[in-house]
């Protein structure tokens, strides 16, 4: 290759890397979707926010039964940061499921490891509570 061709190739590679970085930066700055208060989606959003913040007392208060303890929650692996997106939800009279996509360990180009999870909820009167077997805690009290 000639020096001109080398420079063009380097220029293209640099442009692609910069474009990827800009796209990742813009995507990471999106404002979170706001759900109507009291809906299963809003409860899951609040629950996962508390989980990522390691606010175990708040998480414990949002669970549907008492099978989990603060010690169980403290032992659970929770990512330091994650991007969580609602995939869909199914709401019934006394239960709901909210499917989410979790992306962890993102890099500068917006990559990372993604997986889908399901958060189950149970209605207690007018309040939605999260089932303890939901991500990221799974089998609280059963360790």
LINWOPE-V457928 format. One record per residue. N is the residue number from 1. RES is the residue in one small letter. SS is DSSP state (hx for helix, st for strand, lp for the rest). Layout:
((N,RES,SS) (N,RES,SS))
This chain:
((1,x,lp) (2,x,lp) (3,x,hx) (4,x,hx) (5,x,hx) (6,x,hx) (7,x,hx) (8,x,hx) (9,x,hx) (10,x,hx) (11,x,hx) (12,x,hx) (13,x,hx) (14,x,hx) (15,x,hx) (16,x,hx) (17,x,hx) (18,x,hx) (19,x,hx) (20,x,hx) (21,x,hx) (22,x,hx) (23,x,hx) (24,x,hx) (25,x,hx) (26,x,hx) (27,x,hx) (28,x,hx) (29,x,lp) (30,x,lp) (31,x,lp) (32,x,lp) (33,x,lp) (34,x,lp) (35,x,lp) (36,x,lp) (37,x,lp) (38,x,lp) (39,x,lp) (40,x,hx) (41,x,hx) (42,x,hx) (43,x,hx) (44,x,hx) (45,x,hx) (46,x,hx) (47,x,hx) (48,x,hx) (49,x,hx) (50,x,hx) (51,x,hx) (52,x,hx) (53,x,lp) (54,x,lp) (55,x,lp) (56,x,hx) (57,x,hx) (58,x,hx) (59,x,hx) (60,x,hx) (61,x,hx) (62,x,lp) (63,x,st) (64,x,lp) (65,x,lp) (66,x,lp) (67,x,lp) (68,x,lp) (69,x,lp) (70,x,hx) (71,x,hx) (72,x,hx) (73,x,hx) (74,x,hx) (75,x,hx) (76,x,lp) (77,x,lp) (78,x,lp) (79,x,lp) (80,x,lp) (81,x,lp) (82,x,st) (83,x,st) (84,x,st) (85,x,st) (86,x,st) (87,x,st) (88,x,st) (89,x,st) (90,x,st) (91,x,st) (92,x,lp) (93,x,lp) (94,x,lp) (95,x,st) (96,x,st) (97,x,st) (98,x,st) (99,x,st) (100,x,st) (101,x,st) (102,x,st) (103,x,st) (104,x,st) (105,x,lp) (106,x,lp) (107,x,lp) (108,x,lp) (109,x,lp) (110,x,lp) (111,x,lp) (112,x,lp) (113,x,st) (114,x,st) (115,x,st) (116,x,st) (117,x,st) (118,x,st) (119,x,st) (120,x,st) (121,x,st) (122,x,st) (123,x,st) (124,x,st) (125,x,lp) (126,x,lp) (127,x,st) (128,x,st) (129,x,st) (130,x,st) (131,x,lp) (132,x,lp) (133,x,lp) (134,x,lp) (135,x,lp) (136,x,lp) (137,x,lp) (138,x,lp) (139,x,lp) (140,x,lp) (141,x,lp) (142,x,lp) (143,x,lp))
